[in-house]
Amino acid sequence: MGLSTGIGIGIGFNRGSQNWESYWSSQPEVLFFGLYSEISGGQMPNKVTGSSDYLTVAGVAGSETYQCPNTAPYIAADTDYIWFKTDATQRTVTTAELIGYDLQRTPVKYDDTTPNAIVAIIILNAAVTGTKRDYLFRDMWLPILWDNDLNGYGHIKDNRTGQQLWTPELVYDAATTALIARMTALSETPDVTRRGVLDTAIIADKAASLWTAMYDALWLFAAHGNDSALLNILADEFNCTLVSTPAFAVDRGYTGATNKALNANYNLATDSTLFTQDDCSFGVYVRTNDQSAQVCGVIKAGAPTYRSDLHPRHTDNKAYYGCSSSGYDDSASTDSSGMWILSRISATQFIVYRNGSPVVTENDPSAALPSLIWHFLCYNGDGTLAGFTTREIALGFIGKRMSATDVANFQTIWVDGYLDSIGAKV
């Protein structure tokens, strides 16, 4: 028996002789109000004054499915995302969903006991408060904790012990969907939270015109699984492979050690598309502060000499780096942690950034790209790995030059966004 039985705020509603059906048909917060008993010809008509639309109903009695009008007002009203997915595509809603969840914009009147038959459906375009909230609980026989705030005019339901909220049916960007499929193939399916974090970052990255326009490859070493952490998240190429198995930590990344590294399987001379001699960038997010060696790169000796590498802090408290035909350049550095990006902006100049801010601009000439494989946690020196670091890295990329705006957007999306949300940012 519902709590409201016998309590009777009746006249206290100050509705006079107006019954509950006519009352809810005339309230400004109500976009749709329909009765199950009035379903005819596959339609539940809208009783809201002046309305002529309806819910489309199909299926057998007691197990019907419903669709609301596919219009902007209904999409805007559906903040539960029960009638529409998160990308605004229409859903078909089941009877089980309507009686199984406490939908704050779709209060459903249904019997307190099995089979919990539907009596009425309301779709609100705004929340109801105050006394009107009490009306809603009583008239619609809402569960007493429908909005998680106990209401004595509600009903005790045999299919409820507490508030049950609907989880929206998320729709991801195509790139996110493809990445999830690749992770799933590795038996490392990301959970709902992880999928949402990835999708948010990927959508933002695309909106900033970075995604396929900026990177040849982007690796999220700080991942939920060690195999997923090796993936180039853009496409199924240039996935990293382990060299002597560096240590992996969930949501933190890979830590280097002597003879331990990550092979990016990316040859500068033959695989680079956006990374070109006079127009290129690379970056690494470093989680630890120490004075060990390079976190990434290649170095070619002899004539012509070439180097693209990064040593974010040496024993002399300087950062050493290169992207040219000359030797090392350097700048003061007492902290190797953070997001390091080196961007060559012309044939004669490159800029080094840390955490979104420029560190130094170097006037060095470029050089032809050598046939060497890019590595992380060390550098590839003419085919021999050297300069192994003991640092932990959470992210890496390689691609075309980045402007100051691109660097700032990257910092916001992948460091302040993705890495921070999983606890990897330091």
Backbone torsions as a table, in degrees:
resi	resn	phi	psi	omega
1	MET	NA	136.4	-180.0
2	GLY	-71.8	150.3	179.8
3	LEU	-60.7	-30.0	-174.7
4	SER	-73.6	-17.9	-178.6
5	THR	-60.4	122.2	177.2
6	GLY	87.9	-13.8	-179.7
7	ILE	-78.5	-47.5	169.6
8	GLY	55.8	80.8	172.7
9	ILE	-81.5	-9.0	169.0
10	GLY	17.9	-103.3	-177.3
11	ILE	-61.5	-26.7	178.2
12	GLY	-60.4	-15.3	176.6
13	PHE	-73.5	-14.3	-178.6
14	ASN	57.6	36.9	178.6
15	ARG	-100.3	-2.9	-178.5
16	GLY	60.9	-129.1	-178.1
17	SER	-90.5	0.7	-178.2
18	GLN	-69.9	122.4	179.8
19	ASN	-81.1	171.7	-172.6
20	TRP	-65.1	-32.5	-179.1
21	GLU	-66.7	-47.5	-179.9
22	SER	-69.2	-30.7	179.0
23	TYR	-62.7	-52.7	-176.2
24	TRP	-73.9	-18.2	175.3
25	SER	-73.2	-13.2	-174.1
26	SER	-119.8	8.3	-177.6
27	GLN	-87.8	136.4	-176.0
28	PRO	-65.5	-22.2	179.9
29	GLU	-78.1	-9.0	-173.7
30	VAL	-98.3	120.3	176.1
31	LEU	-90.6	-36.7	179.9
32	PHE	-141.0	140.7	172.7
33	PHE	-145.4	118.7	-178.6
34	GLY	-138.7	153.9	179.9
35	LEU	-109.3	137.9	177.8
36	TYR	-60.1	-38.1	-177.0
37	SER	-64.7	-15.6	-177.6
38	GLU	-100.7	6.1	177.2
39	ILE	-63.5	130.8	179.5
40	SER	-153.5	134.8	177.8
41	GLY	59.8	33.7	178.9
42	GLY	75.8	20.2	-179.2
43	GLN	-133.7	137.1	169.1
44	MET	-106.4	105.4	-173.7
45	PRO	-68.4	148.3	178.2
46	ASN	-83.0	119.9	-177.9
47	LYS	-88.5	-0.5	177.9
48	VAL	-62.2	133.4	-176.2
49	THR	-52.2	126.5	177.5
50	GLY	85.7	-0.1	-177.5
51	SER	-93.7	151.1	177.3
52	SER	-131.4	5.7	-179.2
53	ASP	-86.3	-174.3	-173.4
54	TYR	-165.3	163.2	168.0
55	LEU	-88.4	136.5	175.3
56	THR	-85.3	126.9	-174.0
57	VAL	-121.0	136.7	177.9
58	ALA	-142.7	165.7	176.4
59	GLY	99.1	177.1	-177.0
60	VAL	-83.6	156.7	-178.1
61	ALA	-56.4	130.5	179.6
62	GLY	91.8	-15.8	178.9
63	SER	-135.3	39.2	-177.9
64	GLU	-70.0	160.9	168.0
65	THR	-116.4	154.5	-173.9
66	TYR	-134.3	146.3	168.5
67	GLN	-133.5	135.9	175.6
68	CYS	-89.6	168.6	176.4
69	PRO	-57.7	138.1	-179.3
70	ASN	-89.2	72.0	-176.9
71	THR	-131.1	162.4	-176.9
72	ALA	-57.5	-43.0	179.8
73	PRO	-60.2	-39.2	-180.0
74	TYR	-72.2	-38.2	177.3
75	ILE	-62.4	-43.9	-179.6
76	ALA	-66.2	-36.1	-177.8
77	ALA	-71.5	-28.2	-170.7
78	ASP	-82.3	68.1	178.1
79	THR	-75.4	-9.5	172.5
80	ASP	-78.8	-19.8	-173.5
81	TYR	58.1	45.5	175.4
82	ILE	-98.2	-36.1	-179.9
83	TRP	-87.6	-22.2	-179.1
84	PHE	-138.1	148.4	175.1
85	LYS	-75.4	175.0	-176.9
86	THR	-67.3	-14.8	175.5
87	ASP	-98.6	12.8	176.9
88	ALA	74.0	10.3	172.3
89	THR	-78.3	146.0	-171.5
90	GLN	-73.3	143.1	174.5
91	ARG	-107.5	156.0	166.2
92	THR	-99.5	120.4	-172.1
93	VAL	-98.5	134.4	-178.2
94	THR	-94.4	159.8	174.3
95	THR	-58.1	-41.7	-179.6
96	ALA	-59.9	-36.7	178.6
97	GLU	-70.4	-40.7	-177.3
98	LEU	-66.5	-35.9	-180.0
99	ILE	-95.5	-8.3	-175.2
100	GLY	-95.8	-11.6	-175.3
101	TYR	-132.3	151.0	177.7
102	ASP	-90.8	89.0	-174.1
103	LEU	-88.9	113.1	-170.8
104	GLN	-70.7	-21.2	174.4
105	ARG	-106.2	-1.8	177.7
106	THR	-132.9	74.1	174.6
107	PRO	-67.8	132.5	-176.9
108	VAL	-120.3	128.2	176.1
109	LYS	-91.0	120.5	179.0
110	TYR	-146.2	159.3	-175.9
111	ASP	-60.5	146.9	-177.0
112	ASP	-69.6	-26.5	-174.7
113	THR	-119.9	160.2	179.0
114	THR	-53.2	133.2	14.6
115	PRO	-91.6	18.4	174.4
116	ASN	53.4	49.4	-176.2
117	ALA	-65.4	139.5	179.1
118	ILE	-71.7	136.8	177.3
119	VAL	-108.8	-44.0	-176.6
120	ALA	-153.6	155.6	177.5
121	ILE	-131.5	131.8	173.1
122	ILE	-119.3	141.4	169.1
123	ILE	-119.3	120.6	-176.8
124	LEU	-94.7	142.4	171.6
125	ASN	-99.6	0.3	175.8
126	ALA	-160.1	153.3	179.1
127	ALA	-69.7	148.9	173.9
128	VAL	-103.3	142.3	-175.3
129	THR	-133.7	174.1	174.8
130	GLY	61.8	-140.6	-178.5
131	THR	-61.2	-35.7	-179.9
132	LYS	-62.0	-30.0	175.8
133	ARG	-63.5	-41.2	176.8
134	ASP	-62.7	-41.5	176.5
135	TYR	-56.5	-45.2	-176.9
136	LEU	-61.7	-44.7	179.4
137	PHE	-61.0	-45.1	-176.0
138	ARG	-72.7	-48.2	-174.9
139	ASP	-68.1	-35.9	-176.0
140	MET	-98.0	6.2	179.1
141	TRP	50.8	44.7	-177.7
142	LEU	-70.5	147.6	173.5
143	PRO	-55.3	145.7	-172.7
144	ILE	-60.5	-23.2	177.9
145	LEU	-113.2	33.2	-176.7
146	TRP	-54.3	-42.8	177.6
147	ASP	-109.7	22.0	176.8
148	ASN	66.6	17.8	174.9
149	ASP	-129.8	106.6	-171.4
150	LEU	-48.5	126.5	178.5
151	ASN	-125.4	121.3	-176.2
152	GLY	-68.6	-12.3	177.1
153	TYR	-90.8	-0.7	177.5
154	GLY	-82.3	-176.2	-177.4
155	HIS	-118.6	149.2	169.3
156	ILE	-84.6	125.8	-175.9
157	LYS	-110.5	143.9	-180.0
158	ASP	-78.2	-7.5	176.7
159	ASN	-107.8	18.6	-176.4
160	ARG	-141.4	138.1	166.6
161	THR	-120.3	-21.1	178.8
162	GLY	-160.1	-177.5	-179.1
163	GLN	-64.2	136.6	178.9
164	GLN	-125.6	105.6	-176.5
165	LEU	-92.0	144.6	178.1
166	TRP	-75.8	136.5	172.8
167	THR	-94.6	117.4	-177.0
168	PRO	-56.9	147.7	176.2
169	GLU	-82.4	99.9	-174.3
170	LEU	-71.9	142.0	175.5
171	VAL	-121.2	123.7	-172.3
172	TYR	-102.2	158.4	170.6
173	ASP	-58.0	149.0	-177.7
174	ALA	-56.8	-36.3	178.9
175	ALA	-67.5	-36.8	177.0
176	THR	-65.8	-45.2	179.6
177	THR	-58.4	-43.7	179.3
178	ALA	-64.2	-40.8	179.8
179	LEU	-66.4	-42.2	177.5
180	ILE	-58.7	-41.9	179.5
181	ALA	-62.8	-39.2	179.0
182	ARG	-68.2	-39.8	177.4
183	MET	-66.7	-39.3	178.4
184	THR	-63.3	-37.8	178.0
185	ALA	-63.5	-20.8	177.1
186	LEU	-92.1	8.2	-175.9
187	SER	62.4	34.4	178.4
188	GLU	-131.7	52.6	-179.1
189	THR	-59.6	123.5	179.2
190	PRO	-71.5	146.4	178.8
191	ASP	-74.9	176.2	-174.8
192	VAL	-59.2	-42.4	-179.3
193	THR	-62.3	-45.7	-179.6
194	ARG	-62.9	-43.1	180.0
195	ARG	-61.0	-40.2	179.3
196	GLY	-65.4	-41.1	179.4
197	VAL	-64.0	-44.7	178.4
198	LEU	-62.8	-44.8	-177.6
199	ASP	-63.4	-42.1	178.7
200	THR	-59.0	-44.9	-178.9
201	ALA	-67.6	-42.9	-178.7
202	ILE	-64.9	-43.3	178.6
203	ILE	-62.8	-43.2	179.1
204	ALA	-65.3	-38.3	179.6
205	ASP	-64.0	-42.0	176.7
206	LYS	-65.2	-41.1	-179.6
207	ALA	-63.1	-29.2	178.2
208	ALA	-85.9	6.8	178.7
209	SER	60.0	40.1	178.3
210	LEU	-104.0	-41.3	-164.9
211	TRP	-41.6	-86.8	-178.6
212	THR	-85.0	-9.2	-179.6
213	ALA	-87.7	-17.6	-171.3
214	MET	-113.7	-40.6	-170.2
215	TYR	-109.0	143.2	161.0
216	ASP	-83.1	-33.0	179.0
217	ALA	-156.9	147.7	178.0
218	LEU	-140.7	122.2	-176.6
219	TRP	-115.6	130.2	175.6
220	LEU	-104.3	86.5	-178.4
221	PHE	-65.6	-30.1	174.1
222	ALA	-80.5	94.0	-175.3
223	ALA	-135.7	179.5	-177.0
224	HIS	-85.2	-11.6	179.3
225	GLY	-149.2	150.2	-173.6
226	ASN	-69.6	-27.1	176.5
227	ASP	-76.9	-41.5	177.2
228	SER	-62.2	-30.8	-178.8
229	ALA	-67.3	-15.5	-178.1
230	LEU	-92.6	-7.3	-173.7
231	LEU	-76.0	138.1	161.8
232	ASN	-74.7	113.5	-170.1
233	ILE	-73.4	-11.3	179.9
234	LEU	-77.6	-41.0	-174.7
235	ALA	-161.8	165.3	-177.2
236	ASP	-83.8	64.8	174.8
237	GLU	-154.1	158.5	-179.6
238	PHE	56.7	33.6	171.9
239	ASN	-73.8	138.8	-178.3
240	CYS	-71.5	151.5	169.2
241	THR	-123.9	155.1	-174.8
242	LEU	-82.9	140.1	170.9
243	VAL	-110.7	106.3	-180.0
244	SER	59.1	24.7	168.5
245	THR	55.2	75.6	170.5
246	PRO	-63.8	155.7	-176.7
247	ALA	-69.3	137.6	177.9
248	PHE	-116.3	139.6	174.3
249	ALA	-127.6	131.4	179.9
250	VAL	-56.7	131.7	177.2
251	ASP	62.5	18.3	177.0
252	ARG	-128.5	-46.8	176.7
253	GLY	125.3	-157.3	-177.2
254	TYR	-106.8	139.8	178.1
255	THR	-111.8	131.7	-177.7
256	GLY	-83.1	168.2	175.8
257	ALA	-165.4	173.7	-178.9
258	THR	-54.9	125.3	178.5
259	ASN	68.6	11.2	179.8
260	LYS	-113.6	129.5	-174.8
261	ALA	-159.0	-178.8	176.1
262	LEU	-121.8	123.7	176.8
263	ASN	-91.6	117.6	-177.3
264	ALA	-80.3	-6.7	179.7
265	ASN	53.0	38.0	-177.1
266	TYR	-128.4	110.1	-179.0
267	ASN	-91.0	121.7	-175.6
268	LEU	-58.0	-36.6	-175.3
269	ALA	-79.9	-33.2	-171.5
270	THR	-112.2	-21.0	-176.1
271	ASP	-104.6	-16.1	-175.7
272	SER	-71.2	132.9	176.6
273	THR	-115.7	-57.0	178.7
274	LEU	-88.1	-29.2	176.7
275	PHE	-78.2	104.7	-179.9
276	THR	-124.3	172.3	-171.4
277	GLN	-54.9	-46.9	-175.1
278	ASP	-106.0	6.4	-174.0
279	ASP	-147.9	89.9	-174.0
280	CYS	-158.8	163.4	173.9
281	SER	-156.5	159.0	171.1
282	PHE	-150.4	157.4	-177.9
283	GLY	-155.8	155.6	178.6
284	VAL	-143.5	137.1	171.6
285	TYR	-96.9	120.6	-176.7
286	VAL	-105.5	128.2	-176.2
287	ARG	-95.3	-12.9	-173.7
288	THR	-125.2	153.8	-178.4
289	ASN	-112.1	107.4	173.7
290	ASP	-150.8	-175.9	-174.2
291	GLN	-111.3	22.1	179.3
292	SER	-76.4	-175.6	-164.3
293	ALA	-83.7	-151.2	-169.5
294	GLN	-63.0	146.7	175.4
295	VAL	-99.3	-12.6	177.8
296	CYS	-171.4	165.5	167.0
297	GLY	129.7	-178.7	174.7
298	VAL	-137.3	150.0	175.2
299	ILE	-138.9	128.0	176.7
300	LYS	-114.2	125.5	179.6
301	ALA	-88.3	175.2	176.1
302	GLY	80.4	-161.4	-177.0
303	ALA	-114.3	122.3	-1.7
304	PRO	-84.0	146.6	175.3
305	THR	-76.6	145.2	174.2
306	TYR	-145.2	142.1	172.7
307	ARG	-149.2	134.2	166.5
308	SER	-134.2	104.2	-177.4
309	ASP	-158.0	170.1	-177.4
310	LEU	-144.5	124.4	174.0
311	HIS	-122.1	95.9	-167.8
312	PRO	-72.9	-12.2	173.7
313	ARG	-165.3	121.9	179.0
314	HIS	-101.6	177.7	-179.3
315	THR	-65.0	-18.1	177.4
316	ASP	-92.8	14.4	-179.7
317	ASN	57.2	43.9	171.0
318	LYS	-129.0	149.8	170.4
319	ALA	-93.2	136.9	177.9
320	TYR	-118.5	140.3	-174.4
321	TYR	-159.4	163.4	177.1
322	GLY	-158.5	154.4	170.8
323	CYS	-158.6	61.4	-168.2
324	SER	-165.3	-173.8	176.7
325	SER	-95.9	1.1	-179.1
326	SER	-101.9	-174.0	179.7
327	GLY	-79.0	-162.0	-179.1
328	TYR	-65.2	146.5	161.0
329	ASP	-109.7	162.1	-177.4
330	ASP	-149.7	163.6	173.9
331	SER	-155.1	161.0	-177.8
332	ALA	-61.7	138.3	178.2
333	SER	-156.8	116.7	175.5
334	THR	-108.1	2.5	-179.3
335	ASP	-144.3	116.5	-177.9
336	SER	-85.3	-8.5	-175.4
337	SER	-76.9	161.2	176.4
338	GLY	111.8	-176.2	-179.0
339	MET	-91.9	112.2	179.2
340	TRP	-104.0	127.5	177.9
341	ILE	-131.4	131.0	173.1
342	LEU	-113.9	125.1	-176.6
343	SER	-126.9	115.4	173.9
344	ARG	-84.1	119.7	-173.9
345	ILE	-102.8	-8.4	177.8
346	SER	-163.5	-179.5	179.2
347	ALA	-67.5	-15.6	-174.3
348	THR	-123.8	1.6	-171.9
349	GLN	-147.9	141.2	169.3
350	PHE	-139.0	159.0	-177.9
351	ILE	-123.6	140.0	174.6
352	VAL	-107.4	132.2	178.4
353	TYR	-119.3	147.6	170.0
354	ARG	-133.1	125.1	-180.0
355	ASN	52.8	40.5	173.9
356	GLY	87.6	-6.2	-177.8
357	SER	-114.7	142.2	179.3
358	PRO	-67.1	135.8	176.8
359	VAL	-96.1	-45.8	-176.3
360	VAL	-162.7	150.8	171.5
361	THR	-113.0	127.4	-177.2
362	GLU	-112.2	137.0	177.8
363	ASN	-101.8	82.2	-178.3
364	ASP	-127.0	143.7	179.9
365	PRO	-73.8	151.7	176.7
366	SER	-80.9	176.2	177.2
367	ALA	-149.3	158.9	179.3
368	ALA	-60.4	143.4	-177.5
369	LEU	-73.7	131.1	-178.5
370	PRO	-83.7	161.3	176.2
371	SER	-84.9	76.3	-179.8
372	LEU	-134.7	146.1	-178.6
373	ILE	-86.0	130.0	178.3
374	TRP	-68.3	138.6	177.5
375	HIS	-131.0	154.5	171.1
376	PHE	-114.0	154.0	-179.4
377	LEU	73.5	10.7	175.8
378	CYS	-173.8	-170.5	167.8
379	TYR	-128.1	156.2	177.5
380	ASN	-97.8	106.6	-178.8
381	GLY	-100.6	96.9	179.9
382	ASP	54.6	36.5	178.0
383	GLY	93.5	-6.2	176.8
384	THR	-112.4	126.5	-179.0
385	LEU	-76.3	136.9	-178.1
386	ALA	-154.0	176.4	177.6
387	GLY	62.4	44.4	-177.0
388	PHE	-68.8	134.7	178.2
389	THR	-98.6	160.5	172.4
390	THR	-108.4	12.0	-178.5
391	ARG	-78.4	163.3	173.9
392	GLU	-103.9	131.1	-179.7
393	ILE	-119.0	144.1	-173.3
394	ALA	-113.7	-13.1	-173.2
395	LEU	-164.7	149.9	174.7
396	GLY	-154.2	153.4	175.9
397	PHE	-151.3	165.0	174.3
398	ILE	-149.5	137.6	-176.9
399	GLY	-179.8	-149.8	-176.7
400	LYS	-83.6	174.4	-176.9
401	ARG	-62.5	149.5	178.1
402	MET	-112.7	133.6	171.0
403	SER	-78.7	172.1	176.9
404	ALA	-59.9	-37.0	178.1
405	THR	-66.4	-42.2	177.3
406	ASP	-60.2	-43.7	179.6
407	VAL	-61.5	-44.5	-179.9
408	ALA	-63.7	-41.5	179.0
409	ASN	-65.5	-42.0	177.8
410	PHE	-59.6	-44.9	179.3
411	GLN	-59.3	-44.9	-178.7
412	THR	-65.5	-44.3	-173.6
413	ILE	-76.0	-50.4	-169.4
414	TRP	-97.1	-27.7	179.4
415	VAL	-94.7	-60.5	-179.5
416	ASP	-71.5	-20.2	178.3
417	GLY	-95.9	-82.7	-173.8
418	TYR	-60.9	-56.5	-176.1
419	LEU	-62.1	-40.3	-179.5
420	ASP	-66.3	-37.6	-177.0
421	SER	-67.3	-25.0	179.5
422	ILE	-102.8	5.9	176.3
423	GLY	83.8	13.8	-176.2
424	ALA	-90.8	-19.0	-178.8
425	LYS	-70.6	139.1	179.1
426	VAL	-115.9	NA	NA
